[in-house]
Amino acid sequence: MSHTLGVRQAQKQKTRRALLDAALALLEEQSLSSLGLREVTRAVGVAPTAFYRHFRSTADLGVALVEEALGSLHPMIRTTVSGADDSDERIVRAVELIGRHVDAYPAHVRFIARERHGGVQPVREAIREQLARFASEVKDELAKDRQAAGWSEDDLLMLAHLYVDQMLITASLFLEAPDAPERARVTHMATRQLRLISLGRRHWPAGRLTHGSRRPVQQ
């Protein structure tokens, strides 16, 4: 009996994996809002009713793809921003990480880039939640740096969001880079943009305003 259950469970996981892979391939050319479950089941070679054994809807499938695309990145993001007092080292590691991830998972990156502002609300919310987690994790790592002394939680979180947003932009640009020269251009520009954020970070605590305060008028 246990052997039979094990075989069934393995087959179920195999079918679920096939549905996710088929959907991801179909989403290379269209948005999730236009994807029909019959398209997905036809690509896998199963009956449409089989879809509902794994997902409640195409939106539910999309949320699973979000978890797959972004969930595994959390440990890598923490590794990238931790243990590097030198901001240039952190920036180089971040850009390298983005490039490697785009090379390894282009379909996932394209899916996130398209659906982040797409028409399926549960998927938009799932992406937003994952990005908020990234920002919170980056904030926690930034707080460990000496440069963070005196920074408020809100300011650190704002900085973390800047880094996360820039990493998403860079991933999209890497995705569209057609050749090595364009990839080198993206790498150069992304490095400069992240350095600009880092430069602003170094001068922010001394120059920022507290709530209700005003800069003195220059005479």
LINLINTA-V439320 format. One line per field, one symbol per residue. ss: DSSP state (H for helix, E for strand, L for the rest). psi: psi as a letter, one per 20 degrees, with the letter a starting at -180 (. if undefined). A space follows every 50 residues. Layout:
ss->???
psi->???
//
This chain:
ss->LHHHHHHHHHHHHHHHHHHHHHHHHHLLLLLHHHLLHHHHHHHHLLLHHH HLLLLLLHHHHHHHHHHHHHHHHHHHHHHHHLLLLLHHHHHHHHHHHHHH HHHHLHHHHHHHHHHLLLLLHHHHHHHHHHHHHHHHHHHHHHLLLHHHLL LLHHHHHHHHHHHHHHHHHHHHHHHHLLLHHHHHHHHHHHHHHHHHHHHH HHHHHHHLLLLLLLLLLLL
psi->ghgghhgggghghgggghggggggghihjrrhhipqhhgghghhkrqhhh giihqhrhggghhhhggghhgiighhgghgiqknhohhgggghghggggh gghhlhhggggghgihkajoghgghggggghhggggggghghhiqhiipi qrggghhggghgggghhgggghghhioirgghghggggggggghhgghgh ghighhiqqrpirqqqpp.
//
